[in-house]
């Protein structure tokens, strides 16, 4: 499939794109952040940057509107456009898109949701971006997608056919005898407008070092929704070239434009040898990463703890320091010796600086080494057992004394 890369201002280059030749436009322009964005490759051999500084919002609005008119000129009547932005610019982008495409052609506001690393910013941590979806007309191309039913969906909801009654309410369909009609052809739940797609991991092979790079998984989903094989995808701010790489992997043609020679060079490089990072989170599901060991959960009740899901040595991290130090906590497993549990916890502690460990002892055992960095607590069950045994010993001791005194 042909992939064209053109260097220059898209305001100029879009004028040369054949009118009515493009099936889809995706654009990820500057976000009106008011700052310069920069980043580099992992080895520091290449540096990328672009300016996102504006005098005022009207300047940014004019910048978008001029280019959106040219995008629409290039689009087919059944084409769609996806405008990527965030909280800084979504209100301005919506204004520009309504002006160029008409409010009636607004289809959806997609929320791309992801987890981000914490920062020191005062207020809520930003964990989503916006993608405004407009069509070029009422008869736009559409390829439905479906996702799995939620865990709370019961079998009746999956199997039984639903129709609208005379009041427009959704009800189960029945035949002339009142029997429920089953619909065995359900493919799942239609794709919604909130997409949980992981942000690119800093160590992902797909990551290029280009600022604001988006994951291929996101672009592949967008392209698949409104285009077919052989269709033409246009990106007037192609940056690192993710849109073009996704189009190539999906057997679409593409046109990428960017004012930066470095961005165009990077795009060409990626097109020659596409690299895609598979998301283990999406493949396995979030549940696969959760430690749902009920034995551990039961013994951690009562502790203020942040659960650790992917560590063999510790089950959690105490939310408050212990003796002024970071404290990891681990529960002794069934059949696991206390020394082995302590050894596993010790490995985690040693790799985390000046930290200590709390080991919850769940079976009668002896700790065969003395380590001041690990503090052993009896589980509530063992504490209760020890209390009971202590009480029993005291009673038995009392009987012996009394009997001896009585015989004298």
Secondary structure, 3 states (H helix, E strand, C coil): CCEEEEECCHHHHHHHCCCCCEEEEEECCCCCCCEEEEEECCCCCCEEEEEECCCCHHHHHHHHHHHHHHHHHHEEEEEEEEEEECCCCHHHHHHHHHHHHCHHHEEEEEEEECCCCCCCCCCCCCCEEEEEEEECCCCCCCCCCEECCCCCCCHHHHHECEEECCCCCEEECECCCCCECECCCCCCEECCCEEECCCCCCCCCCCCCCCCCCCHHHHHHHHHHHCCCCCEEEECCCCCCHHHHHHHHCCCEEEEEECCHHHHHHHHHHHHCCCCCCCHHHHHCHHHHCCCCHHHHHHHCCCCEEECCCCCCCCEEECCCECCEEEEEEECCCCCCHHHHHHHHHHHHHCCCCEEEEEEECCCCCCCCCCCCEEEEECHHHHHHHHHHHHHHHHHHHHHHHHHHHHC
